[in-house]
């Protein structure tokens, strides 16, 4: 069984990773130890709990859990990955589940991959949509060929993200927030791709402008001939995570769970024969954690990682270049 160390206690660490880890500990569906989860963040702390123990540093964490048998959940912002990763490696931690995206830019990605090689790290970027029940059903439609060949994929990801943007959480642009999910899934469904067009918009709150954090879009052309469109709006008043696949002889429209408040997804498949609509439970992050822990335990290797996560960073970096994204601009008044 593998122990757990969560590094970074922001939204991802406390709002997503810890609740799912608690579910897995209750269900015993992953090779996960029942020992308390060790957590560390130099800027935040957690209230005492019987299933959590707080470390004061990576060195202290290494005395609370065996680094050789521990999975690190690295939940620091994408601009703050290399330093914590290097310090963790110095203390013997090798299995690392990295919040998406793997890095904020290509120079950061190169440094992380160099450290991975030098320290022998096993890095897996978080990509829960690859383990989603909706994705499994979409792949069934795709591979079954009953709707013919796949022509295009379209993703729409919308949500209001004003408070977190105003608070500042070190995400450089809207491309870094939702788009990694879509781009990663597009690569899984249609294969390698190139960016053909991209754009980005600002967020306006009162008289304050947050450059490049209002929304983003990009278009991909896959080697398979499929075209993918990704659109994310972080100023939307409603939440939506939708995928539309256009085939030669029909359409499939899926809705991923819009938030952690409701873990149900939907799929509509339309063809000349009619429409089939299904609603089903889809706790994709939990499913992904199970898959990742099996990988780290040597039971079911993820052979395409971190290569797929690196490809996502490279594509988003190219989209940022084409969109003219400003770096380090911060809020403007």
N, C-alpha and C positions, 0 to 999 in steps of 0.2 A: 504494500500500500504506500501511496505517495503523500507526503505532507504538503502544506500550502503556505505560501508567503505572499501577501498582497502588498505591493509597494505603490503608494499613491492613494489617498483617501478622498479624492474628489468625487464627482458624480459617477464616473465609471467604477471606481473602486468600491464605494459604499452603496451606490444606488443600483448597480447592476451585478458586479462580480460577487460581492458578499451574499446577497440574497439567494443567488443561484447556488453558490457553494453550500449554503445551509440546506437547500432543498436536496442536493445530492448526498449530503451527509445523512439526511433522514431516510432517503430511498435506497442507499447503497447500490446505485447503478453504475458507479465508476470506481476504479481502483484508487480510492481516496481515503486516507487515514481519518479516523474519528478524533484524532488529537486536535486541540484548539488551533484555529487558524491564526497564524502570526501576521501582524500588520505593522507597517512602518510608513510614516510620512514625516519629514522634518518640519512641516508647516502646520499639520493638523493632527488631531488625535481622536480616539473614540472613547465613548463611555465604557466602563468595565462591563464585560459580559462573560458568562461561563465558557462560551465556545470561541472566545477571541483572547489573544494575549498580545500586548503592545510591545514592540521592540523600539529601542531608542536609536538604533543605527543598523546598517547591514551587518556589522561585526557582532552586535548584540543578537540580531536575528539568527546568526549562524550558531549561537549557543542555545537557542530555543528550539531549533529544528535542524535535522541533519541535511546539510546542503546537497549531499549526494543523492538524497531520496526526497527532494522537495521540488515542487513546481512553483515558480515565481509568476505571479500575475502582475506584470509591469503596467500600471495604470497611470503613469505620469503623462503630461501633455506631450504631443508629438515633437515639440521643440525641445523637450527635456528628457531625451531617452539615453543618449550615449553615456553621460556621466554616471547615472544610476546603474546602467547595465555593466559598465566597466568595474564599478565598485562591487557589485554583486558577484561578478566573475572572480574578482580578487579574493573573495571569501568562499569560493568553491561552488557557488550556485551555477548550474549548467542548463537546467530545463526552464525555459522562459516562454510564457504566453504573453504576447505583446499586444496591447490595445491598438486598434487600427487608427491611422495608418502606421505601417512599420517605421516610417520616418517622415519628417516634414518636407524634405527636399532630397535631391539626388546626392549632394555632398554628404548630408547626414546619413543617407542610405549606404553610401560607400564606406563610411567610417564604421557603421554598425556591422556590415558584412565582413570588413577586415577584422573587427573584434571577434566576431563569430568564428572566423577561421583560426585566429590566433589562440583563442581560449577554448575552442571546442564546444561552443554553445549550440544547443538545440533550440532554435527560435521558431515559434509558430505564431503568426499574426492572427488576431481574433477575426473570424469570418463566419459569423453564425448563419448567414443565409445559405452557405454551402450545405449546412445540415438541416435546413428548414424542411418541414413536411410539404410546404408549398413548392419548394424547389424540387423535391423528390417527385411530386406529381407533374410538375412542368417537364421535368426530364423524361417522365414516362410518355407524355404526349409527344415530345420531340423525337424520342427514340422509336416510338411506335409507328411513326410516319403516316398515321391515319389522316393527318391534315396536310400531308405533302411536305415539301421542303420549307425550311425556315427562311423568311425574307428579312425581317427586322425585329428589333427589340426596343422597347421604349420604357424608361423608368421615370416615374414622377415621385419625388420625395418632398413633402411639404410639412412644415410645422412652425409654430411661433417660437423663436429662440431669442427674444429680446433680453430677458433678465440675465441669462448666462453670458450673452455677448457683452452686455453693459458691465457685468462683474469682471470680465476679462479672464479667459481660461486658456490663453496661449495657443488657440487654434489660429493659424496664420490667415486663413481665408475660408470661404464657404466650401471650397473644393475639398477641404480636409475633414469635413464634419459628416456628411451623409454620402457623398459620392464614392468613397472607397467601397462601401457595401455594393453599390450598383456595378461599379467597374469590375470588382472581383467576380461577381456573379455572371456578368457578361462574358468574361474570359472563360468561365466554366461552361457556359452554354454554347458559345460560338467560337472559341479559340482565340489565338493571338490577334492583336489589333493595333492600329495606328490612329492617332488623333487627327481628325481632319478639320475641325472647327471647335472653338470654345469661347465662352464669354463669362463675365462675372459682374455682379452689381453690389452697390453699397447698402448698408442698413442705416436708416435714419430714425433716430429717437429724439423727438423734440428738435432742438437745434444742433444735436450732436450727430456727426456722421462717423460710422464705423466702416472704413474702406474694405471692400471686397468680402464683406460678411453678410450681405443681404441675400445672396443666392448665386447660383452658378449653373452653367450648362456646358455640355460637351457632346461631340459626335465622334463615333468610332467607326472605322471600316475594318472588318475582320478579314483575315486571309481566306476565310471560307466564303466570302462574298456578302455576309450578313452585315447590315448597318445597325448600329446601336445609338440611341439618343438618351442622354441622361439630363434630367432637369431637377434642380433642388431649389426650393424657395423657403428661406428661413424667416420670412416676414409674413407668412401665410397665417390667417386666423384659424385654420383648421389643419388637422393632422391627416396625412395620407402617405402610404408607401405602396405604390402600384407598379406592376409590371405588365406590359402588353406585348404579346408575341404575335406577329402577323405571319401566317403560313400561306402556302399556295392555295389551300382549300379551307381556310378557316382562321379563327382568332382565339387566343387564350388570354384572359385577363385575370390576373391574380392580385390580391390585396394581402400584404404581409400585416401581421399584428402592428397596429399603429403606435403602441406604447406597451410598457410592462404592466399596465393596468388591466389589459385584456389579451390573453394569449391565443386568440382564435384568428385564423386566416380564412380567406375565401378564394375560390377559383371558378370562373365561368369559361366554359369551352363551347365555342359556337362553330357550327359547320352547316352544310346544306341539310343535314339530317335534323337540325334543331340545336337546342342549347341545354347544356348540363351545368347546374350550379351546385357547388358543394361548400359546406362550412365545416371546419375541423380544427381541433386543438393543434397549436403549433408553437411550442416553447423552444424556439430555435437556439437561443443562447444556452439553455440547459443541454440540448442535444449536442451542441458544438463542444461544450466543456467535457461531456462524456467522451466524445470522439478524441479530443485533445489529450485527455488523461490516458486513454488507451494507447495513443501514440507515444506519450512519454513513458508509459510502462512497457513499451516494446511489443504490445499486443496487436496493434493495427496502425502501422506507420503511415504518416501523411507524406508521401514521396514528393509531392509538388510544392512543399513549403520548405524554406521561405521564398522560393522562386516566384510563386504567384503573388505573394505579398510585395515582393520587390518590383514585379512588373506593374502592379497597381500604382506604386509610388512613382515609377518612371512615367506612366501614362498621365497621371495627375500633374506631375511636374511639367510635362509638355503642354497640357491644357492650360496651366497657369501662364506659361510663356506666351501661348497664342492669345490668351485673354488679357495680357498685359497686367497681371496681378502685381501690385506694389508690395514690397517686402518691408516689414518693420515700420509700417506707417502709423499704426495705432489709431486711436480715436481723434477725429478732427472737429473742432468747433467753429 
